[in-house]
Amino acid sequence: MTVNEAVTALGLTLLCGDGDREITGVYVGDLLSRCMSRVEEGCLWITIMSNINAVAVAALTDPACIIFAEDVEVEDEVLQRARSNDITIAQSTQDAYALCVAYHNACGDLS
């Protein structure tokens, strides 16, 4: 599934970036020091930490997309930094659990 397909399937709002990247997995986390060692290249990273430091973590780990859950506010500075680092950001009104369930359902049977 691509980021664009996930945006449609999960009802996300794409705020910036490349929607053509393939998604290779999902990581959910808000503790940025932990995310630096757990977010994998190509994954969807679901978080509520919508600050500039999340973009710095994404620059190090290269997720396919950061999804800011629970309709958290994303400041212009964050989006500008994301654009300058080619980082894709989407936003959702749903919480992390609901996003994971929706992603699983959109992917079909994974067993």
FIPA-883670 format. One record per residue: x, y, z of N, C-alpha, C in turn. Coordinates in steps of 0.05 Angstrom, whole numbers, plus 32768, in hexadecimal, padded with zeros to 4 digits. Layout:
N
XYZXYZXYZ
...
END
This chain:
111
80117FE98000800080008000801280198000
800A802D7FF1801980467FF0800D80598005
801B806F800A80118083801C7FF7808F8011
7FF580947FF77FDC809F7FEC7FC5808C7FF0
7FCA80727FED7FB5805E7FF27FAD805E8010
7FC0806180217FBA8062803E7FAB807B8045
7FB2809180387FA380AA803D7F8680A68037
7F80809A80207F64809580187F578081802B
7F64806A80307F58805580407F54805D805D
7F66806E80687F64807680847F5680918088
7F4F809E80737F4380B880757F5580CD8080
7F6E80CD80777F8380DF80817F8280F98071
7F8E810E807B7F938126806D7FB181278068
7FBA8127804F7FD6812980487FDE8146804A
7FF1814C805B7FF98168806080118170804F
8023815D804A803A81628039804881488032
80578148801C806881318016805F81207FFF
806D810A7FFC806980F77FE5805780E07FED
804080DF7FE0802D80CA7FE6803180B17FD7
804680AF7FC7804B80987FB6805C80837FC3
806780887FDB807880757FE98069805D7FF2
807680467FF0806A802D7FFA806E802C8018
805980218026805A801E8043806380028049
80767FFF805B80827FE58061807A7FDB807D
806C7FEB808D80647FE480A880597FFC80B6
80547FF880D08049800D80E18057800E80FC
805D802681058067802981208056803F812E
804F803A81478040804E815680518055816E
8056806F817180668077818980688095818B
806A809F81A4806C80BB81A9808580C381B7
809380B181C380AC80B781D080C280B881BB
80CA80D081B480DB80D4819C80F680C6819F
810280C481B7811B80B681BA8118809981B3
8101808D81BA80FB807181B480F5806E8196
80E78081818B80E08080816E80F98080815D
810E808E81658127808F8155813280738150
812D8061816281388046815F812380328155
810B803A815380F58027814B80E7802D8131
80E68046812980D9804D811080EB804280FA
80DF803380E880EF802780D280E9803580B7
80FD803480A680FA803F808C80E18034807E
80D18046807380BA803D806480A080388074
80A2803B808E808A8035809E8078804E80A0
805F804980AA804E805E80B38055806280D0
805B807A80D88060808080F48048809180FE
803A8085811180228092811C802A809E8137
802580B7813B802D80C58154801B80DD8158
801C80E88170800F8101817780238117817B
803D8111817880538124817D805781348164
804881498160804981588147805B81708148
8072816D8155808581838157809D817F8144
80AE8193814380C58193813180D7817B8136
80D98171814E80EA815B815580E181418148
80C7813E814380BD8127813580C781268118
80C9813D810C80D4813F80F180F2813880F1
8100813F8106811C81388109811F811A810B
810E810D811A810F80F0811D810980E38101
80F580EE80F380EE80E380D9810580E680C5
811480FC80C7812B810080B6814080EB80BA
814280E180D3815580CC80D9814C80B080D1
813280AC80D38127809180D08119808B80B5
811080A080A78105809E808C80EB808E808B
80D78094809B80BD8086809880B0808F807E
809D807F8074808E8086805C807D809F8062
807380A0807A806180B68082805F80B780A0
805E80CF80AA805680D480C6803880DA80C6
802980CC80D7800D80D380DA800980DF80F6
800180F880F77FFB810581107FDE80FF8117
7FDA80EF812C7FC080E581347FB180F98145
7F9880F4814B7F878103815D7F8581208156
7F878126813D7F84814181327F9581568141
7FAE814D81487FC0816081557FC881768141
7FCD818D814C7FD481A4813B7FF081A18130
7FF481A78117800E81A6810B801581C28102
802A81CD810E803281E88109804081EA80EE
803F820280E2804B820780C88069820180C8
8076820780DE8093820280E0809981E480DC
808881D380E7808B81B680E5808881AE80C8
807481B880BB806F81B1809F808581BC808D
808F81D3809280A581DE808280BE81CD8085
80C481C4809E80DC81B380A280D881988095
80C0818D809680BA8174808980BE8176806B
80B3818B805F80B7818F804280D48191803B
80E4819F804B810081A28044811081898048
8105817580568112815B805A81048145804B
80F1814B803980E28137802A80D48123803B
80C7812D805080B9811B8063809B811F805E
808D8109805C807081098057806181098072
804E811B8074803E811E808C8020811D8085
8011810D80947FF4810C80927FE9811080AE
7FCF811780AF7FC2811C80C87FA8810D80C9
7FA0810580E17F8780F680E57F7980FF80FE
7F5F80FE80FE7F4F810381167F4E80EA8128
7F5580D3811D7F5380BA812C7F6B80B7813F
7F6780A681537F7E80A081657F8F808A8159
7FA5808481657FB98071815A7FAD80558157
7F9E804C816B7F92803281697F7F80308151
7F6E8043814E7F5B804281387F698043811D
7F7F8052811B7F8E805381037F9B803880FD
7FA5802A81117FB18010810D7F9C7FFC8104
7F857FFC81107F707FEA81087F677FF080EB
7F64800980E57F5C801080CA7F71800880B5
7F8A800C80BC7FA0800480AA7FA07FE580A6
7F9D7FD780BC7F9B7FB980BA7F847FB080A8
7F6D7FBD80AC7F567FB6809C7F597FBD807F
7F677FD3807A7F6B7FDC805E7F7F7FC98050
7F917FBD805F7FA57FAB80537F9A7F90804E
7F837F8980597F777F6F80557F837F5A8068
7F807F4180617F8A7F2B80727FA87F2A8070
7FB57F2E80877FD37F2E80887FDE7F148092
7FCD7F0080977FD77EE780A27FE17ED4808C
END
